[in-house]
Amino acid sequence: MIYNLKNIFSSILFFLICFSITNAQVERETRAVWLTTNYRLDWPPTSTDIQKQQQSLINILEVIKEKNLNTVYFQIRSNGTMLCESSFDPTSPYITGKVGDKLPYDPLKFAIEEAHKRGLEIHAWINVNNVYSGGEPNILSSIDHISNRKPEWIVKTMSEGKPIYWLDMGIPEVRTYISDLVAEVNEKYDIDGIHLDYMRYPGKSFSDDNSYKLYGNGKDKDNWRRENINELLRLVNEKTKSIKAYIKIGAAPIGIYKNQKNASGLQGYAEVYQDSREWLKRGLVDYLVPQIYWGLNELPRFDLLAKDWTSNSEGRSIVIGIAAYKNKVYSTMEDLINYSRSVNADGFSFFRYEHIKNYNFKSFPYKTLPATMSWLNGYSPNSPYELKAKFIDTKKNIVYLDWKIEKNFGRGDSIKYYALYSLPTYNSKLSPEDIFEIISPENQSIKLGFSKPRKVNYYFTLKSLSRLWNESLETSNVQTIKFNELSLLANINDIYESPILQKEKEGGARILFYSKTDDVMSLDNGSSQLKKKIIKGKNFLSIDSEFITGGKLNLQLEKSGKKYSLSF
């Protein structure tokens, strides 16, 4: 057998790069997911019951938060219909079952409110030029659909036997229509960004001869098409920023800008006329999410494409789009994340929610704030002060925290969130891995429940955050919360360097363990398993009575491999 030493060396180097940064501390990065509403793929459910729809979305946002993601691209325009109130397109049929119906509630407004409650950034995801992609004939039957109102704007193509309708961007009125649609969404809703998808031509074969004759002015047709998209984006940027300068404008281009060795396929520049390098150079976008939808062991090569995008960012944010729906990609997502970090990507976005809802992100063990965008010139908000804590229910260990703040009135990026940090010790410096919660600013207080405290002392401090995630220059004071029932255990040092299983009065049990490193403990009761995160130092792990009915447990530490058998 003959081995290609160059390929072997490349694979080893790739592995070493990924391995070396797997446990590296990440200061900030955008961790996004596409939440697809077209064809109800992720949301809403098939039911038109309002309560079921809203609860379903709440559950989705809870999962996104629990996975330590921080950004949602929420699809509001697909097939030429809108999942919000709009003066330009009819409402989506996915809420009431009928195109153009009056909405019983505003899905986008609801999504924004619920996302912000959970400290999640939310961008309005808009399918720009593709206004019908087959499969929903009732949409085309609506007299308010753009294909019926302005048939002269539409170019029809076919894909797998289905008709696909595209807007002709060579017509100036089309560009005005799209940019006005985006501007209205921006003006009416408290979104954090605009996320533009399908801002392209379907390919070289596109019947736009009439618009080219009218508006081409003798230009090369390929360049003319590229400039049509550039001009559309210029209008979107101009109108959006004039309303809210802080809004992040982003787009999701094809994953291959131009072909290169071992990374060739459908080209954004030459075949669908996305001159994304020009968008970056001219500052028309704040971020791009190139759809690099391939795995490690296939062509085109993910690593070459990721590096190509980050190396040509022009100082703007590059978030790597990852195809979680593909098996070959799904099985290597941790490696893709770590390689993207190694080439200084500003984050990742996963397509789509359905395919990551059950995925355990080992690369996201703690929360982090989205990547900064320094060119948006945000202010640092005022610092919180006089952080106080008190127990309001000692039996359930419910603690009430409140604080004071001088708010920035009249500034578009005044306080949007608070970041609550749980420090290892009273004098610890702030670290991203210590973020305990991102808090919505409606109330200057929060209730925390510690039904199973893991430490005797918790040390909390607070920072305020602007809409652009700029942190206050100072933290609040550090507030200590002490659980007296653990104080006696805390004075024990030597006897639990091996785990001790202790029965609790009200059922269940507690494991006492002193660890020299952070680790993960696997627990097995003979019929089921669970995992507990171990911190460096003293650990008090509460175990439910249902899990320990037999009074015996087998434990294993993942890093050291040490095994223990406990009983009482």
C-alpha positions as CSV (number, residue, x, y, z in Angstrom):
1,M,0.0,0.0,0.0
2,I,1.3,3.5,-0.9
3,Y,0.6,6.3,1.5
4,N,0.5,10.0,0.5
5,L,2.8,11.5,3.1
6,K,1.7,15.0,2.3
7,N,-1.9,14.2,3.1
8,I,-0.9,12.3,6.2
9,F,1.1,15.3,7.4
10,S,-1.8,17.7,6.7
11,S,-4.1,15.5,8.7
12,I,-1.7,15.2,11.6
13,L,-1.2,19.0,11.6
14,F,-5.0,19.6,11.4
15,F,-5.4,17.3,14.4
16,L,-2.7,19.0,16.4
17,I,-4.1,22.4,15.8
18,C,-7.6,21.3,16.9
19,F,-6.3,19.4,19.9
20,S,-4.1,22.4,21.1
21,I,-7.1,24.8,21.2
22,T,-9.8,22.4,22.4
23,N,-9.5,23.6,26.0
24,A,-8.3,27.1,25.2
25,Q,-10.2,29.9,27.0
26,V,-12.5,31.7,24.5
27,E,-13.0,35.4,25.4
28,R,-15.9,36.0,23.0
29,E,-17.4,34.4,19.9
30,T,-20.7,34.3,18.1
31,R,-22.5,31.0,18.5
32,A,-25.5,31.1,16.3
33,V,-28.2,28.8,14.9
34,W,-30.5,29.2,12.0
35,L,-34.1,28.8,13.2
36,T,-36.0,27.9,10.0
37,T,-39.7,28.7,9.7
38,N,-40.1,27.9,5.9
39,Y,-42.2,24.7,5.6
40,R,-42.4,24.7,9.4
41,L,-39.0,23.0,9.4
42,D,-38.0,24.1,12.9
43,W,-41.0,26.3,13.9
44,P,-44.0,26.8,14.2
45,P,-45.6,23.4,14.8
46,T,-48.4,22.3,12.5
47,S,-51.0,23.3,15.1
48,T,-52.6,26.8,14.7
49,D,-53.2,26.9,18.5
50,I,-51.5,30.1,19.7
51,Q,-50.5,28.8,23.1
52,K,-48.9,25.7,21.5
53,Q,-47.0,27.8,19.0
54,Q,-45.7,30.2,21.6
55,Q,-44.7,27.4,24.1
56,S,-42.9,25.6,21.3
57,L,-40.8,28.6,20.5
58,I,-40.1,29.2,24.2
59,N,-38.9,25.6,24.5
60,I,-36.6,26.1,21.5
61,L,-35.1,29.2,22.9
62,E,-34.6,27.5,26.2
63,V,-32.6,24.7,24.5
64,I,-30.6,27.2,22.6
65,K,-29.7,29.0,25.8
66,E,-28.9,25.8,27.6
67,K,-26.4,24.8,24.9
68,N,-24.5,28.1,25.6
69,L,-25.3,29.5,22.1
70,N,-25.9,33.3,22.1
71,T,-27.4,34.2,18.7
72,V,-30.6,33.2,16.7
73,Y,-31.1,33.8,13.0
74,F,-34.9,33.8,13.0
75,Q,-36.5,33.4,9.6
76,I,-39.2,35.9,8.9
77,R,-39.4,35.9,5.1
78,S,-39.7,32.9,2.9
79,N,-41.6,32.1,-0.2
80,G,-42.5,35.8,-0.5
81,T,-44.4,35.8,2.8
82,M,-43.7,37.4,6.1
83,L,-43.8,36.0,9.7
84,C,-44.6,39.5,11.0
85,E,-46.6,42.5,10.1
86,S,-45.5,44.0,6.7
87,S,-46.7,46.6,4.3
88,F,-44.8,44.8,1.5
89,D,-45.6,41.1,1.6
90,P,-48.6,39.0,2.8
91,T,-48.3,37.2,6.1
92,S,-47.1,33.6,6.2
93,P,-49.7,30.8,6.2
94,Y,-47.8,29.0,9.0
95,I,-49.6,30.8,11.8
96,T,-53.3,30.7,10.9
97,G,-53.2,28.3,7.9
98,K,-54.0,31.0,5.3
99,V,-51.7,33.3,3.4
100,G,-52.4,37.0,4.2
101,D,-54.5,36.4,7.3
102,K,-54.4,38.9,10.1
103,L,-52.0,37.5,12.6
104,P,-53.6,36.7,16.1
105,Y,-50.2,37.7,17.6
106,D,-46.9,39.0,16.1
107,P,-44.5,36.1,15.9
108,L,-41.4,38.2,15.4
109,K,-42.3,40.5,18.3
110,F,-42.9,37.5,20.5
111,A,-39.6,35.8,19.4
112,I,-37.6,39.0,20.1
113,E,-39.1,39.4,23.6
114,E,-38.5,35.8,24.6
115,A,-35.0,35.7,23.1
116,H,-34.0,38.9,24.9
117,K,-35.4,37.5,28.2
118,R,-32.8,34.7,27.8
119,G,-29.9,36.9,26.9
120,L,-30.0,35.8,23.2
121,E,-29.3,38.1,20.3
122,I,-31.9,37.8,17.5
123,H,-31.5,38.7,13.8
124,A,-34.3,38.9,11.3
125,W,-33.4,36.3,8.7
126,I,-34.8,37.3,5.3
127,N,-34.8,35.3,2.0
128,V,-34.1,38.1,-0.4
129,N,-34.5,37.1,-4.1
130,N,-36.0,33.7,-3.9
131,V,-39.8,34.4,-3.5
132,Y,-41.1,30.9,-4.2
133,S,-39.4,27.6,-3.9
134,G,-42.1,25.1,-4.8
135,G,-44.2,22.8,-2.6
136,E,-46.7,25.4,-1.3
137,P,-49.1,26.2,-4.2
138,N,-51.6,28.0,-1.9
139,I,-49.0,30.7,-1.6
140,L,-48.9,31.4,-5.3
141,S,-52.7,31.6,-5.3
142,S,-52.7,34.6,-3.0
143,I,-53.5,37.8,-5.0
144,D,-51.1,39.7,-2.6
145,H,-48.1,37.5,-3.5
146,I,-45.4,39.5,-5.3
147,S,-45.6,37.2,-8.3
148,N,-49.2,38.3,-8.8
149,R,-48.8,41.9,-7.9
150,K,-45.7,42.4,-10.0
151,P,-45.3,39.5,-12.5
152,E,-42.9,41.7,-14.6
153,W,-40.4,41.5,-11.7
154,I,-40.4,37.7,-11.6
155,V,-38.1,35.2,-13.4
156,K,-39.1,31.6,-13.3
157,T,-36.6,28.7,-13.1
158,M,-37.1,25.0,-12.6
159,S,-35.4,22.7,-10.0
160,E,-36.1,19.0,-9.6
161,G,-39.4,19.5,-11.5
162,K,-40.5,22.4,-9.3
163,P,-41.0,26.0,-10.3
164,I,-38.8,28.5,-8.5
165,Y,-39.6,32.2,-8.6
166,W,-36.8,34.8,-8.4
167,L,-36.9,38.6,-8.3
168,D,-35.0,40.3,-11.1
169,M,-32.4,42.5,-9.3
170,G,-31.6,44.2,-12.5
171,I,-34.8,46.2,-12.1
172,P,-34.2,49.3,-9.9
173,E,-37.8,49.1,-8.4
174,V,-37.0,45.6,-7.2
175,R,-34.0,46.8,-5.2
176,T,-36.1,49.7,-3.7
177,Y,-38.8,47.2,-2.8
178,I,-36.5,44.9,-0.9
179,S,-34.5,47.6,0.8
180,D,-37.8,49.3,1.9
181,L,-39.1,46.0,3.2
182,V,-35.9,45.5,5.3
183,A,-36.0,49.1,6.5
184,E,-39.6,48.6,7.8
185,V,-38.7,45.5,9.8
186,N,-35.8,47.4,11.3
187,E,-37.9,50.4,12.2
188,K,-40.8,48.4,13.7
189,Y,-39.0,45.8,15.7
190,D,-36.4,45.6,18.4
191,I,-34.1,43.3,16.4
192,D,-30.3,43.1,16.9
193,G,-29.5,42.4,13.2
194,I,-30.6,41.8,9.7
195,H,-29.5,38.4,8.2
196,L,-29.8,38.3,4.4
197,D,-30.0,34.9,2.6
198,Y,-30.5,34.0,-1.0
199,M,-29.1,37.4,-2.0
200,R,-27.9,36.0,-5.3
201,Y,-28.9,34.8,-8.7
202,P,-29.7,31.1,-9.2
203,G,-26.9,30.7,-11.7
204,K,-25.7,31.7,-15.1
205,S,-28.9,30.7,-16.8
206,F,-31.3,33.5,-15.9
207,S,-33.8,35.2,-18.2
208,D,-33.0,38.8,-17.5
209,D,-32.3,40.0,-21.1
210,N,-35.1,42.6,-20.9
211,S,-33.8,44.3,-17.8
212,Y,-30.3,44.1,-19.1
213,K,-31.3,45.9,-22.3
214,L,-33.0,48.6,-20.3
215,Y,-30.5,49.1,-17.5
216,G,-27.2,47.4,-18.5
217,N,-25.8,50.5,-20.2
218,G,-23.4,48.3,-22.2
219,K,-21.7,46.8,-19.2
220,D,-20.3,43.3,-19.1
221,K,-23.4,41.2,-18.1
222,D,-21.6,39.3,-15.3
223,N,-20.3,42.5,-13.8
224,W,-23.7,44.1,-14.2
225,R,-25.3,41.3,-12.2
226,R,-22.8,41.6,-9.4
227,E,-23.3,45.3,-9.3
228,N,-27.0,44.8,-9.0
229,I,-26.5,42.8,-5.8
230,N,-24.0,45.4,-4.6
231,E,-26.4,48.2,-5.2
232,L,-29.2,46.3,-3.4
233,L,-26.9,45.8,-0.4
234,R,-25.9,49.5,-0.5
235,L,-29.5,50.5,-0.3
236,V,-30.2,48.1,2.6
237,N,-27.2,49.4,4.5
238,E,-28.0,53.1,3.9
239,K,-31.6,52.8,4.9
240,T,-31.0,50.4,7.9
241,K,-28.2,52.4,9.4
242,S,-30.0,55.7,9.0
243,I,-32.7,54.3,11.3
244,K,-30.6,52.4,13.8
245,A,-26.8,52.7,13.4
246,Y,-26.2,49.9,15.8
247,I,-28.1,47.2,13.8
248,K,-25.8,44.5,12.5
249,I,-26.1,43.7,8.8
250,G,-25.1,40.3,7.8
251,A,-25.4,37.9,4.8
252,A,-24.9,34.2,4.2
253,P,-23.0,33.8,0.9
254,I,-22.2,30.6,-0.9
255,G,-19.3,28.8,0.8
256,I,-16.9,29.0,-2.1
257,Y,-16.0,32.5,-3.2
258,K,-13.7,31.4,-6.0
259,N,-12.4,28.0,-6.8
260,Q,-9.0,26.9,-5.5
261,K,-7.1,23.6,-5.4
262,N,-9.0,21.0,-3.4
263,A,-11.8,23.5,-2.7
264,S,-13.9,23.9,-5.8
265,G,-17.6,23.8,-6.6
266,L,-20.4,26.3,-7.0
267,Q,-18.7,29.7,-7.0
268,G,-20.3,32.7,-5.3
269,Y,-18.4,35.2,-7.4
270,A,-18.5,33.7,-10.9
271,E,-21.8,31.6,-10.9
272,V,-24.3,33.3,-8.6
273,Y,-22.7,36.8,-8.7
274,Q,-22.0,37.4,-5.1
275,D,-19.0,39.7,-4.9
276,S,-18.8,39.2,-1.1
277,R,-15.2,40.5,-1.0
278,E,-16.5,43.8,-2.3
279,W,-19.2,43.9,0.3
280,L,-16.5,43.6,3.0
281,K,-14.2,46.2,1.4
282,R,-17.0,48.7,1.1
283,G,-18.3,48.1,4.6
284,L,-21.7,47.1,3.4
285,V,-21.9,44.3,5.8
286,D,-20.9,43.9,9.5
287,Y,-20.6,40.1,9.3
288,L,-20.7,37.3,6.8
289,V,-21.7,33.7,7.4
290,P,-20.2,31.7,4.5
291,Q,-22.0,28.4,4.1
292,I,-19.1,26.0,4.3
293,Y,-21.3,23.0,4.2
294,W,-18.6,20.2,4.0
295,G,-16.8,18.0,6.5
296,L,-13.2,17.2,7.1
297,N,-12.9,14.1,5.0
298,E,-14.3,15.3,1.7
299,L,-13.8,17.8,-1.1
300,P,-14.1,20.8,-1.1
301,R,-11.9,21.0,2.0
302,F,-13.5,22.8,4.9
303,D,-10.1,23.9,6.3
304,L,-9.0,25.6,3.1
305,L,-12.3,27.5,2.7
306,A,-12.5,28.6,6.4
307,K,-9.0,30.0,6.2
308,D,-9.8,31.7,2.8
309,W,-12.7,33.5,4.4
310,T,-11.1,34.6,7.6
311,S,-7.9,35.7,5.7
312,N,-10.0,38.1,3.6
313,S,-12.3,39.5,6.2
314,E,-11.3,43.2,5.6
315,G,-11.6,43.7,9.4
316,R,-15.3,42.5,9.5
317,S,-16.7,39.6,11.3
318,I,-16.6,36.1,9.7
319,V,-18.9,33.5,11.3
320,I,-18.5,30.0,9.8
321,G,-21.7,28.4,8.6
322,I,-21.7,24.6,9.5
323,A,-24.0,22.0,7.9
324,A,-25.2,20.2,11.0
325,Y,-27.8,18.4,8.9
326,K,-25.1,16.3,7.1
327,N,-23.9,13.2,8.8
328,K,-20.3,13.6,7.8
329,V,-20.3,17.1,9.2
330,Y,-22.3,16.3,12.3
331,S,-19.8,13.7,13.4
332,T,-16.9,16.1,13.2
333,M,-18.4,19.4,14.4
334,E,-16.1,19.7,17.4
335,D,-13.1,19.6,15.0
336,L,-14.7,22.1,12.7
337,I,-15.3,24.5,15.6
338,N,-11.8,24.2,16.9
339,Y,-10.2,24.6,13.5
340,S,-12.4,27.7,12.9
341,R,-11.1,29.1,16.1
342,S,-7.5,28.4,15.0
343,V,-7.9,30.6,11.9
344,N,-9.5,33.4,14.0
345,A,-13.2,33.0,12.9
346,D,-15.5,35.2,15.0
347,G,-17.9,32.3,15.6
348,F,-20.1,29.7,14.0
349,S,-23.7,29.2,12.9
350,F,-25.3,25.8,12.6
351,F,-27.9,24.8,10.0
352,R,-30.4,24.2,11.4
353,Y,-32.0,24.0,14.9
354,E,-33.6,20.6,14.4
355,H,-30.1,19.1,13.8
356,I,-28.4,20.5,16.9
357,K,-31.2,20.3,19.5
358,N,-29.9,17.0,20.8
359,Y,-26.2,17.7,20.2
360,N,-23.9,18.0,23.2
361,F,-21.4,20.8,22.3
362,K,-18.2,19.8,24.1
363,S,-16.6,23.0,22.8
364,F,-19.1,25.2,24.6
365,P,-18.7,24.3,28.3
366,Y,-19.6,27.8,29.4
367,K,-21.4,30.9,28.2
368,T,-19.7,33.6,26.2
369,L,-20.8,36.9,24.7
370,P,-21.1,37.4,21.0
371,A,-18.0,38.7,19.1
372,T,-17.5,42.4,19.3
373,M,-17.8,44.8,16.3
374,S,-15.6,47.7,17.2
375,W,-16.5,49.7,14.1
376,L,-20.0,50.1,15.3
377,N,-18.6,52.6,17.9
378,G,-20.6,51.5,21.0
379,Y,-20.3,53.2,24.4
380,S,-19.5,51.4,27.6
381,P,-22.7,51.6,29.7
382,N,-22.8,52.8,33.3
383,S,-21.5,50.3,36.0
384,P,-23.9,48.7,38.4
385,Y,-23.3,49.2,42.1
386,E,-24.6,48.2,45.6
387,L,-25.2,44.6,44.7
388,K,-27.1,43.0,47.6
389,A,-28.3,39.5,48.4
390,K,-30.8,38.0,50.8
391,F,-32.5,34.7,51.3
392,I,-36.3,34.9,50.7
393,D,-36.9,31.2,51.2
394,T,-34.3,29.4,53.3
395,K,-36.0,26.0,53.0
396,K,-35.7,26.1,49.2
397,N,-32.5,28.2,49.2
398,I,-34.0,31.0,47.1
399,V,-31.8,34.1,47.0
400,Y,-32.8,37.6,45.9
401,L,-30.2,39.8,44.3
402,D,-30.7,43.4,43.6
403,W,-28.5,46.4,42.6
404,K,-28.5,50.0,41.5
405,I,-27.6,51.6,38.2
406,E,-27.6,55.0,36.6
407,K,-29.1,54.5,33.2
408,N,-27.9,56.1,30.0
409,F,-30.9,57.9,28.7
410,G,-31.2,58.9,25.0
411,R,-28.4,56.6,23.8
412,G,-29.2,53.8,21.3
413,D,-26.9,51.4,22.9
414,S,-27.7,52.0,26.6
415,I,-28.0,49.1,29.0
416,K,-29.4,46.0,27.3
417,Y,-28.4,43.2,29.6
418,Y,-26.5,42.5,32.8
419,A,-23.8,39.8,33.0
420,L,-23.9,38.0,36.4
421,Y,-20.5,36.4,37.3
422,S,-20.0,33.6,39.8
423,L,-16.4,33.8,40.9
424,P,-14.3,30.9,42.2
425,T,-13.0,33.0,45.1
426,Y,-13.8,36.5,46.5
427,N,-10.8,38.1,44.9
428,S,-10.8,36.2,41.5
429,K,-10.4,38.2,38.3
430,L,-13.3,38.1,35.9
431,S,-13.2,35.3,33.3
432,P,-15.6,34.4,30.5
433,E,-16.1,30.9,32.0
434,D,-17.5,32.5,35.2
435,I,-20.6,34.0,33.5
436,F,-23.5,32.6,35.5
437,E,-26.4,34.3,33.7
438,I,-27.2,37.0,31.2
439,I,-30.1,39.1,32.6
440,S,-32.6,41.2,30.8
441,P,-32.6,44.8,32.2
442,E,-36.3,45.3,32.8
443,N,-35.9,44.7,36.6
444,Q,-32.8,45.5,38.6
445,S,-33.1,42.2,40.5
446,I,-33.1,38.5,40.0
447,K,-34.2,35.4,42.0
448,L,-31.8,32.5,42.1
449,G,-32.7,29.0,43.2
450,F,-30.1,26.7,44.8
451,S,-32.1,23.6,45.5
452,K,-28.8,21.6,45.4
453,P,-25.9,24.0,46.2
454,R,-22.5,22.7,45.2
455,K,-20.4,25.1,47.3
456,V,-20.5,26.7,50.7
457,N,-19.8,30.1,49.4
458,Y,-20.9,31.7,46.1
459,Y,-19.3,34.9,45.1
460,F,-21.3,37.1,42.7
461,T,-20.5,40.3,40.9
462,L,-22.2,42.1,38.1
463,K,-21.4,44.1,34.9
464,S,-23.8,45.9,32.7
465,L,-23.8,45.4,28.9
466,S,-24.9,47.6,26.0
467,R,-26.9,46.4,23.0
468,L,-23.6,45.9,21.2
469,W,-22.3,43.8,24.2
470,N,-19.9,46.5,25.4
471,E,-19.2,45.9,29.0
472,S,-19.3,48.5,31.8
473,L,-15.8,49.7,32.8
474,E,-16.3,48.5,36.3
475,T,-17.9,45.6,38.1
476,S,-20.2,45.9,41.0
477,N,-19.1,44.9,44.5
478,V,-18.7,41.2,45.1
479,Q,-21.6,39.7,47.1
480,T,-21.1,36.5,49.1
481,I,-23.9,33.9,49.5
482,K,-23.2,31.4,52.2
483,F,-25.0,28.0,52.6
484,N,-24.6,27.3,56.3
485,E,-25.8,23.7,56.1
486,L,-22.6,23.0,54.1
487,S,-20.3,24.8,56.5
488,L,-19.5,21.8,58.6
489,L,-18.7,19.7,55.5
490,A,-16.5,22.5,54.2
491,N,-14.2,22.1,57.2
492,I,-13.5,18.5,56.3
493,N,-10.5,18.3,54.0
494,D,-8.5,15.1,54.0
495,I,-11.2,12.4,54.4
496,Y,-12.9,13.0,51.1
497,E,-10.0,13.0,48.6
498,S,-11.8,9.8,47.7
499,P,-15.5,10.3,47.2
500,I,-17.9,9.9,50.2
501,L,-21.5,9.1,49.7
502,Q,-23.7,10.6,52.4
503,K,-27.5,10.0,52.9
504,E,-29.6,13.2,53.3
505,K,-32.5,13.5,55.7
506,E,-35.1,14.4,53.1
507,G,-34.2,11.6,50.7
508,G,-31.5,11.4,48.1
509,A,-27.8,11.7,48.8
510,R,-24.8,13.9,48.5
511,I,-21.3,13.0,47.3
512,L,-18.4,14.8,49.0
513,F,-15.3,15.0,46.9
514,Y,-12.1,17.1,46.7
515,S,-10.7,17.3,43.2
516,K,-7.3,18.7,42.1
517,T,-8.6,19.6,38.6
518,D,-11.9,20.4,36.8
519,D,-13.3,17.1,35.6
520,V,-16.5,15.2,34.8
521,M,-17.8,12.4,37.0
522,S,-19.9,9.6,35.5
523,L,-22.4,7.9,37.9
524,D,-23.9,4.5,37.3
525,N,-26.7,3.0,39.5
526,G,-26.8,-0.3,37.6
527,S,-29.7,0.7,35.3
528,S,-29.0,4.3,34.2
529,Q,-26.2,6.8,34.1
530,L,-25.7,10.5,34.6
531,K,-22.8,12.9,34.5
532,K,-21.8,15.7,37.0
533,K,-19.3,18.5,36.3
534,I,-16.5,18.6,38.9
535,I,-14.8,21.8,39.8
536,K,-11.2,22.1,41.2
537,G,-11.5,22.1,45.0
538,K,-14.4,21.0,47.2
539,N,-17.5,19.5,45.6
540,F,-20.9,18.7,47.1
541,L,-22.9,16.8,44.5
542,S,-26.6,16.2,45.2
543,I,-28.2,13.0,43.9
544,D,-32.0,12.6,43.6
545,S,-33.6,9.8,45.6
546,E,-35.0,8.2,42.4
547,F,-31.4,7.7,41.1
548,I,-30.1,6.1,44.2
549,T,-32.9,3.8,45.3
550,G,-30.4,0.9,45.8
551,G,-28.0,2.8,48.0
552,K,-25.1,2.0,45.7
553,L,-23.2,3.9,43.0
554,N,-20.3,3.3,40.6
555,L,-18.3,6.4,39.8
556,Q,-15.6,7.2,37.2
557,L,-13.7,10.3,36.5
558,E,-13.3,11.1,32.8
559,K,-9.8,12.7,32.9
560,S,-8.0,10.4,35.3
561,G,-10.0,7.3,34.6
562,K,-10.2,6.6,38.3
563,K,-13.1,4.4,39.4
564,Y,-15.0,4.2,42.8
565,S,-17.8,2.1,44.2
566,L,-19.8,3.8,46.9
567,S,-22.7,2.7,49.2
568,F,-24.5,3.6,52.4
